Amino acid sequence: MHKPTKSLLPGATLGVLGGGQLGRMFVHCAQRMGFKTAVLDPDPQSPAGLVSHHHIATDFTDPHGLQELIHLCDAVTTEFENVPAIVLKELAAHRPVNPSAHAVSIAQDRIREKKHFSDCKVPVAPYDVIETQKDLETISIDLMPGILKTARLGYDGKGQIRVKTSNDLKLAWDELQGHREAEPLMPCVLEKLLPLEFECSIILARNTSGLIVNLPPQRNIHREGILALTQVHPGCLPVALGAQLIEFASAVATQLEYVGVLCVEFFVLKSAAPSTSLDGAYSLVVNEIAPRPHNSGHYSVEACDISQFELQVRALTNLPLTAPRQLCPALMLNLLGNLWLSPESTAEQSIWREPDWSSILALSGVHLNLYGKHEPRKLRKMGHITITGTDTDSLYKTLNQITKILGMPAFDKP
């Protein structure tokens, strides 16, 4: 593995595997700091590729594309976890790469991921691994009701099905297997459903020296399995809970010898759930990791002195990591493609139109971020709005003015 012996300074070229919105925001940040950028993504209209100095429009495993990336770049990162880990390993033989192939390979596999959490002594929901049809017969009824999840390639609620009975489990297994009869089958994990109070996340950065810095603990609201709102303001989380989240997330990163930006997602439970008690009121389990910047950290661009993308640049270039400071309370609202769907649409025909940005931008403290995706689709992440202010009451007043304009359900203050 090629490890950096010194810092890369502005003027160097930074590569990113993946051309989505996370890559786009990384590219914008790197360019603001004086770096050149190169994006490898097969889509010629990829949001990151459209704004980068160089766009290599090849598949992630294409040898010629990878050689061009090595030739152009002084260091390489990734914007999504499903890039083949072997590609990161190959690149790391020539250039500094973070996160490592090892870390990404663990994030790609729920089975290895859960074992890693247990090794770190971070609590996980009760679960069992199902790799064959025969395994279905030995699953404990105590794990139901539960959620059956594919071990690989699941995200934003995809690749998972809720089950209540053994019969439900068999039907869900068949559905996730695509009703294939021959091996190899797709390994799955059955997780017990626990009494969820709310969800939260920690975004941290770790460098080659083992120094860890983090953004503030974040409270997240999901709708239809997709992040809808992130809350980062006084009162959104108990202080002691936030400290425990940081401790657990740091343990996960340290045991991985992780370098780069990492998001660790948690479920906060009712106190009756079997895990670590906090403040006598809540307990928690870790859900999953994302070895990259995360949707829940987008607010940091406007609300913190150092964003998650600047942390990604600093970790990649071996520049100093300093602890981010939140400058004001903030909310982050996801904008999905559904919002572009006109009320005049029918079951037979979808009619698309632009949302009323003028009315939204007339509100104080609103920061509109659109990702440059050329086509809206239902449940597709098209952008987000960060809302900043001096107090939480004004934040939620503005938030629900926006949701009314967009035709979305309102949100309550925690």
MARSETOR-76322 format. One record per residue (C-alpha): residue in three letters; z, y, x. Coordinates in Angstrom, 2 decimals. Layout:
SITE,ALA,Z,Y,X
...
***
This chain:
SITE,MET,0.00,0.00,0.00
SITE,HIS,-0.91,3.46,1.23
SITE,LYS,2.24,5.61,1.14
SITE,PRO,2.17,9.38,1.64
SITE,THR,3.70,10.53,4.92
SITE,LYS,3.50,14.22,4.06
SITE,SER,2.94,16.46,1.08
SITE,LEU,-0.50,17.19,-0.29
SITE,LEU,-1.05,20.93,-0.63
SITE,PRO,-3.20,22.96,-3.05
SITE,GLY,-6.84,22.45,-2.17
SITE,ALA,-6.50,18.66,-2.16
SITE,THR,-8.23,16.64,-4.88
SITE,LEU,-6.13,14.65,-7.36
SITE,GLY,-7.64,11.78,-9.34
SITE,VAL,-6.62,10.51,-12.75
SITE,LEU,-7.62,7.26,-14.44
SITE,GLY,-8.26,8.04,-18.10
SITE,GLY,-9.84,11.00,-19.80
SITE,GLY,-7.67,11.54,-22.88
SITE,GLN,-5.41,14.44,-23.77
SITE,LEU,-2.72,13.50,-21.23
SITE,GLY,-5.35,13.53,-18.50
SITE,ARG,-6.67,16.85,-19.78
SITE,MET,-3.24,18.48,-19.62
SITE,PHE,-2.65,17.00,-16.14
SITE,VAL,-6.00,18.44,-15.00
SITE,HIS,-5.20,21.89,-16.43
SITE,CYS,-1.83,21.89,-14.68
SITE,ALA,-3.19,20.65,-11.34
SITE,GLN,-5.94,23.27,-11.41
SITE,ARG,-3.43,26.02,-12.20
SITE,MET,-1.50,24.95,-9.09
SITE,GLY,-4.65,25.16,-6.95
SITE,PHE,-5.70,21.49,-6.78
SITE,LYS,-9.15,20.08,-7.44
SITE,THR,-9.38,17.18,-9.86
SITE,ALA,-11.46,14.08,-10.56
SITE,VAL,-11.37,12.00,-13.75
SITE,LEU,-12.57,8.41,-14.07
SITE,ASP,-13.33,7.57,-17.70
SITE,PRO,-16.37,5.85,-19.26
SITE,ASP,-16.67,8.38,-22.11
SITE,PRO,-19.02,11.23,-21.07
SITE,GLN,-17.28,13.44,-23.66
SITE,SER,-13.72,12.58,-22.63
SITE,PRO,-11.36,15.56,-23.06
SITE,ALA,-10.17,15.44,-19.43
SITE,GLY,-13.61,14.78,-18.00
SITE,LEU,-15.01,17.87,-19.70
SITE,VAL,-12.59,20.19,-17.86
SITE,SER,-12.33,18.45,-14.47
SITE,HIS,-14.10,19.38,-11.22
SITE,HIS,-15.51,15.83,-11.12
SITE,HIS,-16.06,13.27,-13.88
SITE,ILE,-16.88,9.71,-12.89
SITE,ALA,-18.26,8.20,-16.10
SITE,THR,-17.82,4.50,-15.36
SITE,ASP,-15.63,1.67,-16.54
SITE,PHE,-12.19,1.47,-14.92
SITE,THR,-13.12,-1.71,-13.07
SITE,ASP,-16.55,-0.55,-11.89
SITE,PRO,-16.63,-0.95,-8.06
SITE,HIS,-18.97,2.00,-7.53
SITE,GLY,-16.85,4.27,-9.71
SITE,LEU,-13.68,3.27,-7.88
SITE,GLN,-15.32,3.85,-4.50
SITE,GLU,-16.40,7.31,-5.62
SITE,LEU,-12.84,8.06,-6.77
SITE,ILE,-11.50,6.96,-3.36
SITE,HIS,-14.10,9.11,-1.62
SITE,LEU,-13.33,12.21,-3.67
SITE,CYS,-9.53,12.03,-4.00
SITE,ASP,-6.49,12.42,-1.80
SITE,ALA,-4.18,10.74,-4.36
SITE,VAL,-4.57,9.05,-7.75
SITE,THR,-2.49,8.72,-10.93
SITE,THR,-3.09,7.40,-14.45
SITE,GLU,-2.78,8.90,-17.92
SITE,PHE,-2.38,5.64,-19.84
SITE,GLU,-0.64,2.33,-19.25
SITE,ASN,-3.46,-0.03,-20.15
SITE,VAL,-5.57,0.60,-17.06
SITE,PRO,-5.82,-2.79,-15.29
SITE,ALA,-2.95,-3.01,-12.81
SITE,ILE,-5.26,-4.69,-10.30
SITE,VAL,-7.27,-1.44,-10.19
SITE,LEU,-4.17,0.53,-9.19
SITE,LYS,-3.40,-2.06,-6.52
SITE,GLU,-6.93,-1.78,-5.11
SITE,LEU,-6.81,2.02,-5.05
SITE,ALA,-3.36,1.98,-3.42
SITE,ALA,-4.85,0.21,-0.39
SITE,HIS,-6.75,3.43,0.33
SITE,ARG,-4.91,6.36,-1.26
SITE,PRO,-1.41,7.22,-2.47
SITE,VAL,-1.16,6.01,-6.09
SITE,ASN,1.63,6.51,-8.58
SITE,PRO,2.86,4.95,-10.72
SITE,SER,2.49,1.66,-8.84
SITE,ALA,0.55,-1.35,-10.05
SITE,HIS,3.85,-3.24,-10.28
SITE,ALA,5.48,-0.66,-12.56
SITE,VAL,2.42,-0.42,-14.81
SITE,SER,2.13,-4.21,-15.06
SITE,ILE,5.70,-4.39,-16.38
SITE,ALA,5.04,-1.63,-18.93
SITE,GLN,1.96,-3.57,-20.10
SITE,ASP,3.96,-6.70,-20.99
SITE,ARG,6.84,-6.55,-23.48
SITE,ILE,8.25,-9.83,-22.19
SITE,ARG,8.53,-8.63,-18.58
SITE,GLU,9.62,-5.20,-19.80
SITE,LYS,12.57,-6.60,-21.77
SITE,LYS,13.64,-8.75,-18.83
SITE,HIS,13.58,-5.64,-16.64
SITE,PHE,15.80,-3.77,-19.12
SITE,SER,18.28,-6.65,-19.14
SITE,ASP,18.28,-6.75,-15.34
SITE,CYS,19.16,-3.03,-15.40
SITE,LYS,22.01,-3.76,-17.86
SITE,VAL,20.38,-1.51,-20.45
SITE,PRO,20.91,-2.88,-24.00
SITE,VAL,17.93,-4.31,-25.90
SITE,ALA,17.55,-5.52,-29.48
SITE,PRO,18.03,-9.30,-29.94
SITE,TYR,14.65,-10.96,-29.47
SITE,ASP,12.81,-14.17,-28.70
SITE,VAL,9.47,-14.93,-27.09
SITE,ILE,6.77,-16.80,-29.03
SITE,GLU,3.93,-18.19,-26.93
SITE,THR,2.75,-21.20,-28.93
SITE,GLN,2.54,-22.39,-32.53
SITE,LYS,5.39,-24.79,-31.77
SITE,ASP,7.67,-21.91,-30.78
SITE,LEU,7.54,-20.66,-34.38
SITE,GLU,9.56,-23.69,-35.45
SITE,THR,12.49,-22.95,-33.13
SITE,ILE,12.97,-19.25,-33.93
SITE,SER,16.48,-18.47,-35.15
SITE,ILE,16.74,-17.16,-38.70
SITE,ASP,19.24,-14.65,-37.29
SITE,LEU,16.29,-12.65,-35.88
SITE,MET,15.05,-11.88,-39.38
SITE,PRO,14.24,-9.49,-40.82
SITE,GLY,12.38,-8.60,-37.64
SITE,ILE,9.20,-7.21,-36.13
SITE,LEU,6.62,-9.48,-34.51
SITE,LYS,4.87,-7.61,-31.68
SITE,THR,2.09,-8.63,-29.35
SITE,ALA,3.34,-8.76,-25.77
SITE,ARG,0.39,-6.66,-24.63
SITE,LEU,-1.81,-3.77,-25.83
SITE,GLY,0.33,-2.54,-28.72
SITE,TYR,0.80,1.21,-29.28
SITE,ASP,1.27,3.75,-32.10
SITE,GLY,2.39,1.01,-34.48
SITE,LYS,-0.57,-1.27,-33.69
SITE,GLY,-0.09,-4.93,-32.77
SITE,GLN,3.11,-5.35,-34.78
SITE,ILE,4.05,-6.69,-38.21
SITE,ARG,7.38,-6.71,-40.05
SITE,VAL,8.60,-10.12,-41.22
SITE,LYS,11.45,-11.18,-43.51
SITE,THR,11.10,-14.96,-43.71
SITE,SER,9.86,-17.90,-41.66
SITE,ASN,6.74,-17.99,-43.81
SITE,ASP,6.14,-14.28,-43.15
SITE,LEU,6.47,-15.01,-39.44
SITE,LYS,3.83,-17.74,-39.53
SITE,LEU,1.41,-15.51,-41.46
SITE,ALA,2.02,-12.60,-39.07
SITE,TRP,1.49,-14.85,-36.06
SITE,ASP,-1.85,-16.01,-37.46
SITE,GLU,-2.89,-12.41,-38.15
SITE,LEU,-2.02,-11.18,-34.65
SITE,GLN,-3.82,-14.16,-33.13
SITE,GLY,-6.93,-13.30,-35.09
SITE,HIS,-6.65,-16.76,-36.64
SITE,ARG,-7.84,-18.30,-33.36
SITE,GLU,-7.16,-22.00,-33.05
SITE,ALA,-7.75,-22.60,-29.36
SITE,GLU,-5.68,-21.57,-26.38
SITE,PRO,-4.96,-19.23,-24.81
SITE,LEU,-2.97,-17.60,-27.57
SITE,MET,-1.59,-14.09,-27.39
SITE,PRO,2.14,-14.18,-26.52
SITE,CYS,4.37,-12.24,-28.91
SITE,VAL,7.94,-11.02,-29.14
SITE,LEU,10.03,-11.21,-32.30
SITE,GLU,12.62,-8.40,-32.34
SITE,LYS,15.48,-8.27,-34.81
SITE,LEU,15.38,-5.21,-37.08
SITE,LEU,18.53,-3.17,-36.46
SITE,PRO,19.99,-0.35,-38.59
SITE,LEU,18.10,2.61,-37.15
SITE,GLU,19.68,6.05,-37.29
SITE,PHE,17.01,7.89,-35.28
SITE,GLU,14.76,7.61,-32.21
SITE,CYS,14.88,9.55,-28.96
SITE,SER,13.37,9.62,-25.50
SITE,ILE,13.99,10.70,-21.94
SITE,ILE,11.20,11.91,-19.66
SITE,LEU,12.04,11.84,-15.98
SITE,ALA,10.31,12.09,-12.64
SITE,ARG,11.24,10.17,-9.49
SITE,ASN,9.88,10.69,-5.99
SITE,THR,9.50,8.42,-2.96
SITE,SER,12.97,9.44,-1.74
SITE,GLY,14.58,8.22,-4.96
SITE,LEU,15.39,11.71,-6.31
SITE,ILE,15.32,11.81,-10.13
SITE,VAL,15.01,14.88,-12.34
SITE,ASN,14.60,14.88,-16.11
SITE,LEU,13.61,16.95,-19.08
SITE,PRO,16.26,17.44,-21.79
SITE,PRO,16.94,14.47,-24.11
SITE,GLN,14.53,14.54,-27.04
SITE,ARG,14.95,13.44,-30.65
SITE,ASN,11.80,12.02,-32.26
SITE,ILE,10.65,11.49,-35.85
SITE,HIS,7.88,8.95,-36.50
SITE,ARG,5.64,8.60,-39.54
SITE,GLU,3.36,5.58,-40.02
SITE,GLY,4.44,4.34,-36.59
SITE,ILE,3.14,7.48,-34.84
SITE,LEU,5.24,10.30,-33.40
SITE,ALA,5.24,13.19,-35.89
SITE,LEU,7.88,15.61,-34.55
SITE,THR,9.95,16.05,-31.39
SITE,GLN,13.16,18.11,-31.58
SITE,VAL,14.70,19.67,-28.46
SITE,HIS,17.36,22.19,-29.38
SITE,PRO,21.15,22.53,-29.55
SITE,GLY,22.66,20.13,-32.07
SITE,CYS,19.76,17.67,-32.24
SITE,LEU,21.69,15.07,-30.19
SITE,PRO,25.38,14.52,-29.35
SITE,VAL,26.05,15.61,-25.75
SITE,ALA,27.62,12.28,-24.75
SITE,LEU,24.65,10.40,-26.19
SITE,GLY,22.26,12.53,-24.14
SITE,ALA,24.20,11.75,-20.98
SITE,GLN,24.05,8.01,-21.70
SITE,LEU,20.31,8.19,-22.32
SITE,ILE,19.77,9.85,-18.95
SITE,GLU,21.95,7.25,-17.20
SITE,PHE,20.07,4.32,-18.75
SITE,ALA,16.62,5.84,-18.13
SITE,SER,17.54,6.56,-14.51
SITE,ALA,18.64,2.94,-14.04
SITE,VAL,15.31,1.71,-15.43
SITE,ALA,13.36,3.94,-13.00
SITE,THR,15.52,3.18,-9.97
SITE,GLN,15.36,-0.61,-10.37
SITE,LEU,11.56,-0.36,-10.61
SITE,GLU,11.46,1.83,-7.48
SITE,TYR,9.34,4.00,-9.73
SITE,VAL,7.44,7.02,-8.44
SITE,GLY,5.92,9.46,-10.92
SITE,VAL,6.68,10.56,-14.48
SITE,LEU,8.27,7.98,-16.79
SITE,CYS,9.19,8.12,-20.47
SITE,VAL,11.92,5.78,-21.75
SITE,GLU,12.19,5.44,-25.54
SITE,PHE,15.41,4.49,-27.31
SITE,PHE,16.58,3.55,-30.80
SITE,VAL,19.93,5.04,-31.81
SITE,LEU,21.73,2.78,-34.26
SITE,LYS,24.62,2.71,-36.67
SITE,SER,27.88,1.88,-34.94
SITE,ALA,27.97,-1.64,-36.41
SITE,ALA,24.99,-2.68,-34.26
SITE,PRO,25.87,-4.91,-31.26
SITE,SER,25.34,-2.60,-28.29
SITE,THR,27.04,0.11,-26.27
SITE,SER,29.29,2.36,-28.37
SITE,LEU,28.94,6.12,-27.93
SITE,ASP,31.40,8.67,-29.30
SITE,GLY,32.63,6.00,-31.70
SITE,ALA,29.69,6.80,-34.01
SITE,TYR,26.43,5.51,-32.54
SITE,SER,25.08,2.77,-30.35
SITE,LEU,21.64,2.38,-28.82
SITE,VAL,18.99,-0.01,-27.55
SITE,VAL,16.01,0.71,-25.35
SITE,ASN,12.62,0.31,-27.04
SITE,GLU,9.95,0.62,-24.35
SITE,ILE,8.72,2.60,-21.35
SITE,ALA,5.55,4.61,-20.85
SITE,PRO,4.58,4.98,-17.15
SITE,ARG,3.07,8.46,-17.59
SITE,PRO,3.74,11.77,-19.35
SITE,HIS,4.43,11.29,-23.03
SITE,ASN,3.57,12.84,-26.37
SITE,SER,7.24,13.71,-26.90
SITE,GLY,7.25,15.89,-23.76
SITE,HIS,4.41,18.25,-24.68
SITE,TYR,6.82,21.01,-25.70
SITE,SER,7.78,21.34,-22.02
SITE,VAL,4.55,23.27,-21.29
SITE,GLU,5.75,26.27,-23.31
SITE,ALA,9.52,25.73,-23.46
SITE,CYS,10.45,24.73,-19.88
SITE,ASP,9.96,26.35,-16.49
SITE,ILE,8.50,23.06,-15.18
SITE,SER,6.46,20.90,-17.58
SITE,GLN,6.11,17.13,-17.52
SITE,PHE,2.60,17.61,-16.11
SITE,GLU,3.82,19.73,-13.22
SITE,LEU,6.38,17.01,-12.51
SITE,GLN,3.48,14.54,-12.46
SITE,VAL,1.57,16.72,-9.97
SITE,ARG,4.64,17.19,-7.78
SITE,ALA,5.47,13.46,-7.71
SITE,LEU,1.86,12.54,-6.92
SITE,THR,1.55,15.06,-4.08
SITE,ASN,5.03,14.45,-2.63
SITE,LEU,5.96,18.09,-3.27
SITE,PRO,9.61,18.97,-4.01
SITE,LEU,11.02,17.88,-7.37
SITE,THR,13.28,20.51,-8.90
SITE,ALA,15.14,20.00,-12.14
SITE,PRO,13.32,21.53,-15.14
SITE,ARG,15.18,24.16,-17.14
SITE,GLN,14.59,24.55,-20.87
SITE,LEU,14.08,28.25,-21.56
SITE,CYS,14.37,28.18,-25.36
SITE,PRO,14.85,25.79,-28.30
SITE,ALA,11.64,23.99,-29.28
SITE,LEU,9.89,21.68,-31.70
SITE,MET,6.63,19.81,-31.18
SITE,LEU,4.48,18.86,-34.20
SITE,ASN,1.70,16.30,-33.79
SITE,LEU,-1.68,17.08,-35.39
SITE,LEU,-3.49,13.94,-36.54
SITE,GLY,-7.08,13.71,-37.68
SITE,ASN,-6.00,13.35,-41.32
SITE,LEU,-5.33,17.11,-41.35
SITE,TRP,-9.07,17.76,-40.96
SITE,LEU,-9.80,15.78,-44.14
SITE,SER,-10.78,18.04,-47.04
SITE,PRO,-9.03,17.64,-50.42
SITE,GLU,-12.54,17.31,-51.83
SITE,SER,-12.98,13.96,-50.05
SITE,THR,-13.38,10.85,-52.17
SITE,ALA,-12.92,7.13,-51.58
SITE,GLU,-16.68,6.93,-51.04
SITE,GLN,-17.14,10.02,-48.85
SITE,SER,-14.91,11.75,-46.29
SITE,ILE,-15.44,15.49,-46.01
SITE,TRP,-14.09,17.13,-42.86
SITE,ARG,-13.14,20.76,-42.38
SITE,GLU,-11.14,22.82,-39.87
SITE,PRO,-7.48,23.49,-40.77
SITE,ASP,-6.38,27.07,-41.44
SITE,TRP,-5.48,28.00,-37.87
SITE,SER,-5.52,31.73,-38.62
SITE,SER,-2.60,31.47,-41.03
SITE,ILE,-0.70,29.23,-38.62
SITE,LEU,-1.28,31.49,-35.61
SITE,ALA,-0.02,34.46,-37.62
SITE,LEU,3.47,32.92,-37.42
SITE,SER,5.83,33.88,-34.61
SITE,GLY,6.54,31.40,-31.81
SITE,VAL,3.55,29.14,-32.51
SITE,HIS,1.56,27.60,-29.64
SITE,LEU,-1.58,25.71,-30.72
SITE,ASN,-2.88,22.97,-28.41
SITE,LEU,-6.12,21.18,-29.36
SITE,TYR,-7.43,18.36,-27.18
SITE,GLY,-11.18,18.94,-27.27
SITE,LYS,-11.95,15.71,-29.11
SITE,HIS,-15.38,16.03,-30.68
SITE,GLU,-14.65,14.05,-33.84
SITE,PRO,-11.56,13.91,-36.08
SITE,ARG,-10.49,10.50,-37.37
SITE,LYS,-7.57,9.38,-39.50
SITE,LEU,-4.40,8.88,-37.41
SITE,ARG,-6.22,10.10,-34.26
SITE,LYS,-4.17,12.56,-32.18
SITE,MET,-6.23,15.75,-32.22
SITE,GLY,-3.65,18.19,-30.92
SITE,HIS,-0.12,19.49,-31.30
SITE,ILE,1.77,22.66,-32.08
SITE,THR,4.82,23.72,-30.07
SITE,ILE,7.21,26.06,-31.86
SITE,THR,9.61,28.14,-29.76
SITE,GLY,12.33,30.52,-30.89
SITE,THR,15.79,31.89,-30.29
SITE,ASP,17.62,29.78,-32.90
SITE,THR,17.12,26.52,-34.74
SITE,ASP,17.05,28.02,-38.25
SITE,SER,14.00,30.11,-37.40
SITE,LEU,12.35,27.07,-35.74
SITE,TYR,12.57,24.98,-38.92
SITE,LYS,11.55,27.87,-41.13
SITE,THR,8.37,28.27,-39.07
SITE,LEU,7.84,24.50,-38.90
SITE,ASN,7.88,24.13,-42.67
SITE,GLN,5.64,27.13,-43.16
SITE,ILE,3.16,25.25,-40.97
SITE,THR,3.58,21.95,-42.82
SITE,LYS,2.97,23.77,-46.12
SITE,ILE,-0.26,25.32,-44.79
SITE,LEU,-1.41,21.93,-43.49
SITE,GLY,-0.38,20.02,-46.63
SITE,MET,2.17,17.89,-44.76
SITE,PRO,5.62,16.74,-45.96
SITE,ALA,8.41,19.08,-44.80
SITE,PHE,11.01,18.20,-42.14
SITE,ASP,14.79,18.59,-42.38
SITE,LYS,16.95,20.02,-39.61
SITE,PRO,19.26,17.31,-38.15
***
